[in-house]
């Protein structure tokens, strides 16, 4: 799982350097959501989590730490759950096939 995770992050970071012309050359099925949009939404969620935690606790640094922990836990949870969904789907496909 570590190799696929590293490859996915590498693809996302290389996508940041991609120009619009390079993206246009890819077929529709080879295009992913723009990494700029994804990282922008992650940053927005980080800010919103910080605002929520500061609102609830009135403490800045613990709120930032809690938001960082939530982002890291959410990232790894999404990675593991996505892997499990693919694994279970593959097993079901083989069982029915």
N, CA, C and O atoms as a printed pandas DataFrame, in Angstrom:
     atom_number atom_name residue_name chain_id  residue_number  x_coord  y_coord  z_coord
0              1         N          UNK        A               1    0.825   -1.181    0.000
1              2        CA          UNK        A               1    0.000    0.000    0.000
2              3         C          UNK        A               1    0.878    1.257    0.000
3              4         O          UNK        A               1    0.489    2.292   -0.542
4              5         N          UNK        A               2    2.050    1.161    0.604
5              6        CA          UNK        A               2    2.954    2.307    0.660
6              7         C          UNK        A               2    3.417    2.756   -0.713
7              8         O          UNK        A               2    3.554    3.951   -0.976
8              9         N          UNK        A               3    3.661    1.765   -1.607
9             10        CA          UNK        A               3    4.111    2.115   -2.955
10            11         C          UNK        A               3    3.025    2.854   -3.731
11            12         O          UNK        A               3    3.305    3.849   -4.401
12            13         N          UNK        A               4    1.788    2.370   -3.642
13            14        CA          UNK        A               4    0.700    3.026   -4.370
14            15         C          UNK        A               4    0.397    4.397   -3.781
15            16         O          UNK        A               4    0.040    5.322   -4.512
16            17         N          UNK        A               5    0.535    4.534   -2.473
17            18        CA          UNK        A               5    0.331    5.830   -1.822
18            19         C          UNK        A               5    1.390    6.833   -2.272
19            20         O          UNK        A               5    1.076    7.984   -2.576
20            21         N          UNK        A               6    2.636    6.393   -2.311
21            22        CA          UNK        A               6    3.727    7.259   -2.766
22            23         C          UNK        A               6    3.548    7.631   -4.234
23            24         O          UNK        A               6    3.767    8.780   -4.618
24            25         N          UNK        A               7    3.151    6.663   -5.049
25            26        CA          UNK        A               7    2.929    6.936   -6.468
26            27         C          UNK        A               7    1.791    7.929   -6.666
27            28         O          UNK        A               7    1.881    8.815   -7.516
28            29         N          UNK        A               8    0.724    7.787   -5.890
29            30        CA          UNK        A               8   -0.410    8.709   -5.995
30            31         C          UNK        A               8   -0.047   10.118   -5.589
31            32         O          UNK        A               8   -0.454   11.078   -6.243
32            33         N          UNK        A               9    0.721   10.257   -4.507
33            34        CA          UNK        A               9    1.165   11.594   -4.092
34            35         C          UNK        A               9    2.111   12.201   -5.114
35            36         O          UNK        A               9    2.053   13.401   -5.383
36            37         N          UNK        A              10    2.985   11.375   -5.687
37            38        CA          UNK        A              10    3.881   11.867   -6.740
38            39         C          UNK        A              10    3.114   12.351   -7.954
39            40         O          UNK        A              10    3.457   13.372   -8.549
40            41         N          UNK        A              11    2.065   11.607   -8.324
41            42        CA          UNK        A              11    1.217   12.012   -9.459
42            43         C          UNK        A              11    0.512   13.330   -9.157
43            44         O          UNK        A              11    0.408   14.197  -10.025
44            45         N          UNK        A              12    0.031   13.480   -7.930
45            46        CA          UNK        A              12   -0.664   14.715   -7.561
46            47         C          UNK        A              12    0.287   15.907   -7.600
47            48         O          UNK        A              12   -0.085   16.983   -8.070
48            49         N          UNK        A              13    1.501   15.725   -7.114
49            50        CA          UNK        A              13    2.467   16.832   -7.125
50            51         C          UNK        A              13    2.938   17.157   -8.538
51            52         O          UNK        A              13    3.164   18.324   -8.859
52            53         N          UNK        A              14    3.089   16.134   -9.393
53            54        CA          UNK        A              14    3.476   16.411  -10.780
54            55         C          UNK        A              14    2.336   17.082  -11.540
55            56         O          UNK        A              14    2.575   17.853  -12.470
56            57         N          UNK        A              15    1.102   16.790  -11.147
57            58        CA          UNK        A              15   -0.061   17.422  -11.770
58            59         C          UNK        A              15   -0.086   18.930  -11.498
59            60         O          UNK        A              15   -0.613   19.697  -12.304
60            61         N          UNK        A              16    0.478   19.351  -10.378
61            62        CA          UNK        A              16    0.529   20.786  -10.070
62            63         C          UNK        A              16    1.365   21.548  -11.082
63            64         O          UNK        A              16    1.095   22.718  -11.352
64            65         N          UNK        A              17    2.376   20.899  -11.644
65            66        CA          UNK        A              17    3.264   21.549  -12.616
66            67         C          UNK        A              17    2.759   21.416  -14.052
67            68         O          UNK        A              17    3.359   21.976  -14.970
68            69         N          UNK        A              18    1.682   20.696  -14.254
69            70        CA          UNK        A              18    1.148   20.461  -15.595
70            71         C          UNK        A              18    0.466   21.713  -16.136
71            72         O          UNK        A              18   -0.265   22.393  -15.415
72            73         N          UNK        A              19    0.709   22.008  -17.397
73            74        CA          UNK        A              19    0.055   23.153  -18.024
74            75         C          UNK        A              19   -1.310   22.725  -18.568
75            76         O          UNK        A              19   -1.626   21.537  -18.628
76            77         N          UNK        A              20   -2.100   23.708  -18.957
77            78        CA          UNK        A              20   -3.434   23.420  -19.508
78            79         C          UNK        A              20   -3.316   22.654  -20.828
79            80         O          UNK        A              20   -4.151   21.799  -21.125
80            81         N          UNK        A              21   -2.283   22.958  -21.622
81            82        CA          UNK        A              21   -2.090   22.246  -22.886
82            83         C          UNK        A              21   -1.754   20.775  -22.659
83            84         O          UNK        A              21   -2.222   19.901  -23.389
84            85         N          UNK        A              22   -0.935   20.514  -21.635
85            86        CA          UNK        A              22   -0.597   19.126  -21.327
86            87         C          UNK        A              22   -1.822   18.362  -20.838
87            88         O          UNK        A              22   -1.993   17.191  -21.175
88            89         N          UNK        A              23   -2.673   19.008  -20.051
89            90        CA          UNK        A              23   -3.900   18.357  -19.581
90            91         C          UNK        A              23   -4.854   18.086  -20.741
91            92         O          UNK        A              23   -5.536   17.062  -20.763
92            93         N          UNK        A              24   -4.900   19.008  -21.708
93            94        CA          UNK        A              24   -5.815   18.855  -22.835
94            95         C          UNK        A              24   -5.417   17.685  -23.726
95            96         O          UNK        A              24   -6.265   17.124  -24.420
96            97         N          UNK        A              25   -4.141   17.307  -23.716
97            98        CA          UNK        A              25   -3.679   16.203  -24.560
98            99         C          UNK        A              25   -4.102   14.839  -24.017
99           100         O          UNK        A              25   -4.128   13.861  -24.763
100          101         N          UNK        A              26   -4.431   14.763  -22.733
101          102        CA          UNK        A              26   -4.866   13.498  -22.149
102          103         C          UNK        A              26   -6.301   13.185  -22.557
103          104         O          UNK        A              26   -7.112   14.092  -22.741
104          105         N          UNK        A              27   -6.606   11.917  -22.694
105          106        CA          UNK        A              27   -7.990   11.554  -23.004
106          107         C          UNK        A              27   -8.865   11.841  -21.785
107          108         O          UNK        A              27   -8.362   11.973  -20.669
108          109         N          UNK        A              28  -10.151   11.934  -22.002
109          110        CA          UNK        A              28  -11.077   12.285  -20.924
110          111         C          UNK        A              28  -11.002   11.293  -19.768
111          112         O          UNK        A              28  -11.114   11.689  -18.608
112          113         N          UNK        A              29  -10.815   10.009  -20.071
113          114        CA          UNK        A              29  -10.791    9.000  -19.012
114          115         C          UNK        A              29   -9.467    8.965  -18.253
115          116         O          UNK        A              29   -9.384    8.349  -17.191
116          117         N          UNK        A              30   -8.435    9.614  -18.778
117          118        CA          UNK        A              30   -7.141    9.669  -18.092
118          119         C          UNK        A              30   -6.986   10.921  -17.244
119          120         O          UNK        A              30   -5.975   11.076  -16.559
120          121         N          UNK        A              31   -7.964   11.813  -17.275
121          122        CA          UNK        A              31   -7.870   13.056  -16.518
122          123         C          UNK        A              31   -8.502   12.865  -15.139
123          124         O          UNK        A              31   -9.567   12.266  -14.996
124          125         N          UNK        A              32   -7.810   13.394  -14.133
125          126        CA          UNK        A              32   -8.312   13.372  -12.765
126          127         C          UNK        A              32   -8.729   14.781  -12.384
127          128         O          UNK        A              32   -8.484   15.735  -13.121
128          129         N          UNK        A              33   -9.358   14.899  -11.228
129          130        CA          UNK        A              33   -9.659   16.227  -10.714
130          131         C          UNK        A              33   -8.332   16.955  -10.509
131          132         O          UNK        A              33   -7.357   16.357  -10.055
132          133         N          UNK        A              34   -8.296   18.209  -10.834
133          134        CA          UNK        A              34   -7.075   18.992  -10.729
134          135         C          UNK        A              34   -6.536   18.964   -9.295
135          136         O          UNK        A              34   -7.284   19.139   -8.332
136          137         N          UNK        A              35   -5.231   18.743   -9.176
137          138        CA          UNK        A              35   -4.609   18.729   -7.847
138          139         C          UNK        A              35   -4.684   20.102   -7.196
139          140         O          UNK        A              35   -4.718   20.210   -5.971
140          141         N          UNK        A              36   -4.711   21.140   -8.007
141          142        CA          UNK        A              36   -4.847   22.492   -7.444
142          143         C          UNK        A              36   -6.190   22.628   -6.727
143          144         O          UNK        A              36   -6.268   23.208   -5.643
144          145         N          UNK        A              37   -7.233   22.095   -7.334
145          146        CA          UNK        A              37   -8.561   22.139   -6.710
146          147         C          UNK        A              37   -8.577   21.291   -5.441
147          148         O          UNK        A              37   -9.103   21.716   -4.412
148          149         N          UNK        A              38   -7.998   20.088   -5.515
149          150        CA          UNK        A              38   -7.990   19.187   -4.362
150          151         C          UNK        A              38   -7.230   19.815   -3.198
151          152         O          UNK        A              38   -7.736   19.844   -2.076
152          153         N          UNK        A              39   -6.017   20.318   -3.451
153          154        CA          UNK        A              39   -5.229   20.925   -2.382
154          155         C          UNK        A              39   -5.888   22.208   -1.869
155          156         O          UNK        A              39   -5.788   22.523   -0.684
156          157         N          UNK        A              40   -6.553   22.940   -2.746
157          158        CA          UNK        A              40   -7.289   24.128   -2.320
158          159         C          UNK        A              40   -8.444   23.772   -1.394
159          160         O          UNK        A              40   -8.681   24.459   -0.400
160          161         N          UNK        A              41   -9.160   22.700   -1.717
161          162        CA          UNK        A              41  -10.265   22.253   -0.855
162          163         C          UNK        A              41   -9.752   21.718    0.483
163          164         O          UNK        A              41  -10.387   21.909    1.520
164          165         N          UNK        A              42   -8.602   21.051    0.450
165          166        CA          UNK        A              42   -8.003   20.587    1.712
166          167         C          UNK        A              42   -7.639   21.780    2.582
167          168         O          UNK        A              42   -7.893   21.770    3.786
168          169         N          UNK        A              43   -7.046   22.808    1.981
169          170        CA          UNK        A              43   -6.686   24.012    2.734
170          171         C          UNK        A              43   -7.929   24.694    3.296
171          172         O          UNK        A              43   -7.926   25.160    4.435
172          173         N          UNK        A              44   -8.989   24.752    2.493
173          174        CA          UNK        A              44  -10.235   25.347    2.969
174          175         C          UNK        A              44  -10.800   24.577    4.156
175          176         O          UNK        A              44  -11.238   25.179    5.137
176          177         N          UNK        A              45  -10.791   23.240    4.072
177          178        CA          UNK        A              45  -11.290   22.431    5.180
178          179         C          UNK        A              45  -10.425   22.607    6.422
179          180         O          UNK        A              45  -10.941   22.610    7.540
180          181         N          UNK        A              46   -9.116   22.754    6.237
181          182        CA          UNK        A              46   -8.219   22.983    7.365
182          183         C          UNK        A              46   -8.585   24.286    8.078
183          184         O          UNK        A              46   -8.662   24.332    9.305
184          185         N          UNK        A              47   -8.807   25.332    7.302
185          186        CA          UNK        A              47   -9.172   26.625    7.889
186          187         C          UNK        A              47  -10.516   26.527    8.607
187          188         O          UNK        A              47  -10.675   27.048    9.711
188          189         N          UNK        A              48  -11.483   25.857    7.976
189          190        CA          UNK        A              48  -12.799   25.711    8.605
190          191         C          UNK        A              48  -12.733   24.892    9.892
191          192         O          UNK        A              48  -13.426   25.200   10.862
192          193         N          UNK        A              49  -11.894   23.838    9.902
193          194        CA          UNK        A              49  -11.732   23.057   11.131
194          195         C          UNK        A              49  -11.089   23.902   12.228
195          196         O          UNK        A              49  -11.484   23.824   13.391
196          197         N          UNK        A              50  -10.100   24.705   11.855
197          198        CA          UNK        A              50   -9.461   25.587   12.843
198          199         C          UNK        A              50  -10.475   26.572   13.421
199          200         O          UNK        A              50  -10.522   26.786   14.632
200          201         N          UNK        A              51  -11.282   27.166   12.551
201          202        CA          UNK        A              51  -12.294   28.120   13.016
202          203         C          UNK        A              51  -13.278   27.439   13.963
203          204         O          UNK        A              51  -13.637   27.999   14.999
204          205         N          UNK        A              52  -13.711   26.236   13.606
205          206        CA          UNK        A              52  -14.644   25.503   14.463
206          207         C          UNK        A              52  -14.024   25.200   15.821
207          208         O          UNK        A              52  -14.650   25.423   16.857
208          209         N          UNK        A              53  -12.793   24.692   15.816
209          210        CA          UNK        A              53  -12.144   24.340   17.079
210          211         C          UNK        A              53  -11.864   25.566   17.927
211          212         O          UNK        A              53  -12.002   25.509   19.149
212          213         N          UNK        A              54  -11.474   26.678   17.308
213          214        CA          UNK        A              54  -11.259   27.912   18.065
214          215         C          UNK        A              54  -12.580   28.399   18.645
215          216         O          UNK        A              54  -12.630   28.869   19.782
216          217         N          UNK        A              55  -13.642   28.285   17.865
217          218        CA          UNK        A              55  -14.966   28.693   18.351
218          219         C          UNK        A              55  -15.394   27.855   19.562
219          220         O          UNK        A              55  -15.973   28.379   20.514
220          221         N          UNK        A              56  -15.106   26.555   19.515
221          222        CA          UNK        A              56  -15.524   25.669   20.599
222          223         C          UNK        A              56  -14.646   25.803   21.840
223          224         O          UNK        A              56  -15.141   25.689   22.962
224          225         N          UNK        A              57  -13.336   26.048   21.650
225          226        CA          UNK        A              57  -12.421   26.023   22.792
226          227         C          UNK        A              57  -11.820   27.378   23.135
227          228         O          UNK        A              57  -11.315   27.554   24.244
228          229         N          UNK        A              58  -11.857   28.325   22.235
229          230        CA          UNK        A              58  -11.216   29.639   22.395
230          231         C          UNK        A              58   -9.700   29.538   22.556
231          232         O          UNK        A              58   -9.075   30.431   23.128
232          233         N          UNK        A              59   -9.108   28.457   22.054
233          234        CA          UNK        A              59   -7.659   28.252   22.109
234          235         C          UNK        A              59   -7.129   28.071   20.687
235          236         O          UNK        A              59   -7.627   27.227   19.941
236          237         N          UNK        A              60   -6.124   28.858   20.313
237          238        CA          UNK        A              60   -5.631   28.829   18.931
238          239         C          UNK        A              60   -4.740   27.618   18.648
239          240         O          UNK        A              60   -5.037   26.839   17.742
240          241         N          UNK        A              61   -3.658   27.446   19.403
241          242        CA          UNK        A              61   -2.691   26.393   19.084
242          243         C          UNK        A              61   -3.265   24.988   19.231
243          244         O          UNK        A              61   -2.996   24.145   18.375
244          245         N          UNK        A              62   -4.033   24.696   20.262
245          246        CA          UNK        A              62   -4.668   23.367   20.304
246          247         C          UNK        A              62   -5.639   23.149   19.137
247          248         O          UNK        A              62   -5.801   22.024   18.665
248          249         N          UNK        A              63   -6.277   24.219   18.676
249          250        CA          UNK        A              63   -7.197   24.105   17.539
250          251         C          UNK        A              63   -6.429   23.750   16.271
251          252         O          UNK        A              63   -6.870   22.912   15.486
252          253         N          UNK        A              64   -5.277   24.392   16.075
253          254        CA          UNK        A              64   -4.454   24.089   14.893
254          255         C          UNK        A              64   -3.943   22.655   14.966
255          256         O          UNK        A              64   -3.965   21.931   13.970
256          257         N          UNK        A              65   -3.483   22.247   16.147
257          258        CA          UNK        A              65   -3.002   20.872   16.323
258          259         C          UNK        A              65   -4.124   19.867   16.066
259          260         O          UNK        A              65   -3.898   18.850   15.410
260          261         N          UNK        A              66   -5.311   20.132   16.566
261          262        CA          UNK        A              66   -6.447   19.232   16.346
262          263         C          UNK        A              66   -6.794   19.150   14.857
263          264         O          UNK        A              66   -7.121   18.072   14.360
264          265         N          UNK        A              67   -6.728   20.264   14.149
265          266        CA          UNK        A              67   -7.028   20.269   12.714
266          267         C          UNK        A              67   -5.982   19.472   11.940
267          268         O          UNK        A              67   -6.328   18.742   11.011
268          269         N          UNK        A              68   -4.716   19.602   12.308
269          270        CA          UNK        A              68   -3.654   18.836   11.645
270          271         C          UNK        A              68   -3.852   17.342   11.884
271          272         O          UNK        A              68   -3.732   16.538   10.960
272          273         N          UNK        A              69   -4.158   16.975   13.130
273          274        CA          UNK        A              69   -4.391   15.558   13.443
274          275         C          UNK        A              69   -5.581   15.030   12.652
275          276         O          UNK        A              69   -5.521   13.924   12.115
276          277         N          UNK        A              70   -6.649   15.798   12.574
277          278        CA          UNK        A              70   -7.831   15.356   11.821
278          279         C          UNK        A              70   -7.527   15.183   10.332
279          280         O          UNK        A              70   -8.010   14.239    9.708
280          281         N          UNK        A              71   -6.735   16.084    9.765
281          282        CA          UNK        A              71   -6.365   15.934    8.352
282          283         C          UNK        A              71   -5.537   14.673    8.131
283          284         O          UNK        A              71   -5.776   13.939    7.173
284          285         N          UNK        A              72   -4.570   14.414    9.002
285          286        CA          UNK        A              72   -3.736   13.221    8.849
286          287         C          UNK        A              72   -4.545   11.942    9.046
287          288         O          UNK        A              72   -4.412   11.003    8.261
288          289         N          UNK        A              73   -5.374   11.894   10.073
289          290        CA          UNK        A              73   -6.197   10.716   10.323
290          291         C          UNK        A              73   -7.183   10.504    9.171
291          292         O          UNK        A              73   -7.386    9.375    8.724
292          293         N          UNK        A              74   -7.789   11.582    8.697
293          294        CA          UNK        A              74   -8.720   11.476    7.567
294          295         C          UNK        A              74   -8.047   10.988    6.304
295          296         O          UNK        A              74   -8.621   10.202    5.550
296          297         N          UNK        A              75   -6.817   11.458    6.068
297          298        CA          UNK        A              75   -6.069   11.029    4.876
298          299         C          UNK        A              75   -5.813    9.528    4.918
299          300         O          UNK        A              75   -6.064    8.824    3.940
300          301         N          UNK        A              76   -5.311    9.036    6.053
301          302        CA          UNK        A              76   -5.012    7.614    6.136
302          303         C          UNK        A              76   -6.281    6.765    6.192
303          304         O          UNK        A              76   -6.292    5.656    5.659
304          305         N          UNK        A              77   -7.341    7.251    6.819
305          306        CA          UNK        A              77   -8.598    6.521    6.829
306          307         C          UNK        A              77   -9.147    6.386    5.415
307          308         O          UNK        A              77   -9.602    5.309    5.030
308          309         N          UNK        A              78   -9.109    7.460    4.642
309          310        CA          UNK        A              78   -9.604    7.406    3.262
310          311         C          UNK        A              78   -8.760    6.461    2.415
311          312         O          UNK        A              78   -9.292    5.749    1.563
312          313         N          UNK        A              79   -7.459    6.448    2.641
313          314        CA          UNK        A              79   -6.576    5.554    1.894
314          315         C          UNK        A              79   -6.887    4.091    2.200
315          316         O          UNK        A              79   -7.035    3.280    1.286
316          317         N          UNK        A              80   -6.984    3.760    3.464
317          318        CA          UNK        A              80   -7.252    2.373    3.852
318          319         C          UNK        A              80   -8.651    1.945    3.419
319          320         O          UNK        A              80   -8.823    0.836    2.914
320          321         N          UNK        A              81   -9.639    2.794    3.606
321          322        CA          UNK        A              81  -10.997    2.414    3.228
322          323         C          UNK        A              81  -11.137    2.273    1.710
323          324         O          UNK        A              81  -11.845    1.385    1.236
324          325         N          UNK        A              82  -10.475    3.130    0.955
325          326        CA          UNK        A              82  -10.496    2.991   -0.507
326          327         C          UNK        A              82   -9.850    1.699   -0.958
327          328         O          UNK        A              82  -10.335    1.048   -1.883
328          329         N          UNK        A              83   -8.755    1.323   -0.309
329          330        CA          UNK        A              83   -8.089    0.067   -0.623
330          331         C          UNK        A              83   -8.994   -1.119   -0.302
331          332         O          UNK        A              83   -9.075   -2.066   -1.085
332          333         N          UNK        A              84   -9.668   -1.075    0.833
333          334        CA          UNK        A              84  -10.570   -2.169    1.208
334          335         C          UNK        A              84  -11.762   -2.289    0.256
335          336         O          UNK        A              84  -12.178   -3.396   -0.085
336          337         N          UNK        A              85  -12.299   -1.169   -0.162
337          338        CA          UNK        A              85  -13.420   -1.202   -1.106
338          339         C          UNK        A              85  -12.980   -1.842   -2.419
339          340         O          UNK        A              85  -13.709   -2.653   -2.989
340          341         N          UNK        A              86  -11.800   -1.485   -2.895
341          342        CA          UNK        A              86  -11.288   -2.102   -4.123
342          343         C          UNK        A              86  -11.043   -3.589   -3.951
343          344         O          UNK        A              86  -11.359   -4.379   -4.839
344          345         N          UNK        A              87  -10.482   -3.975   -2.811
345          346        CA          UNK        A              87  -10.209   -5.385   -2.537
346          347         C          UNK        A              87  -11.500   -6.187   -2.456
347          348         O          UNK        A              87  -11.582   -7.273   -3.030
348          349         N          UNK        A              88  -12.500   -5.681   -1.762
349          350        CA          UNK        A              88  -13.779   -6.377   -1.633
350          351         C          UNK        A              88  -14.484   -6.449   -2.986
351          352         O          UNK        A              88  -15.069   -7.476   -3.329
352          353         N          UNK        A              89  -14.430   -5.367   -3.748
353          354        CA          UNK        A              89  -15.033   -5.385   -5.081
354          355         C          UNK        A              89  -14.385   -6.405   -5.991
355          356         O          UNK        A              89  -15.066   -7.063   -6.777
356          357         N          UNK        A              90  -13.068   -6.543   -5.890
357          358        CA          UNK        A              90  -12.357   -7.536   -6.694
358          359         C          UNK        A              90  -12.769   -8.944   -6.289
359          360         O          UNK        A              90  -12.964   -9.802   -7.150
360          361         N          UNK        A              91  -12.902   -9.189   -4.997
361          362        CA          UNK        A              91  -13.329  -10.516   -4.517
362          363         C          UNK        A              91  -14.736  -10.842   -4.985
363          364         O          UNK        A              91  -14.999  -11.970   -5.403
364          365         N          UNK        A              92  -15.643   -9.881   -4.925
365          366        CA          UNK        A              92  -17.023  -10.115   -5.353
366          367         C          UNK        A              92  -17.064  -10.397   -6.852
367          368         O          UNK        A              92  -17.795  -11.277   -7.306
368          369         N          UNK        A              93  -16.278   -9.646   -7.615
369          370        CA          UNK        A              93  -16.237   -9.848   -9.065
370          371         C          UNK        A              93  -15.720  -11.246   -9.394
371          372         O          UNK        A              93  -16.262  -11.909  -10.279
372          373         N          UNK        A              94  -14.690  -11.699   -8.703
373          374        CA          UNK        A              94  -14.151  -13.036   -8.942
374          375         C          UNK        A              94  -15.156  -14.107   -8.517
375          376         O          UNK        A              94  -15.280  -15.137   -9.179
376          377         N          UNK        A              95  -15.877  -13.867   -7.412
377          378        CA          UNK        A              95  -16.857  -14.830   -6.922
378          379         C          UNK        A              95  -17.994  -15.002   -7.914
379          380         O          UNK        A              95  -18.430  -16.124   -8.170
380          381         N          UNK        A              96  -18.476  -13.909   -8.470
381          382        CA          UNK        A              96  -19.607  -13.963   -9.402
382          383         C          UNK        A              96  -19.178  -14.426  -10.785
383          384         O          UNK        A              96  -19.969  -15.010  -11.525
384          385         N          UNK        A              97  -17.913  -14.162  -11.133
385          386        CA          UNK        A              97  -17.408  -14.469  -12.478
386          387         C          UNK        A              97  -17.158  -15.886  -12.637
387          388         O          UNK        A              97  -16.730  -16.322  -13.706
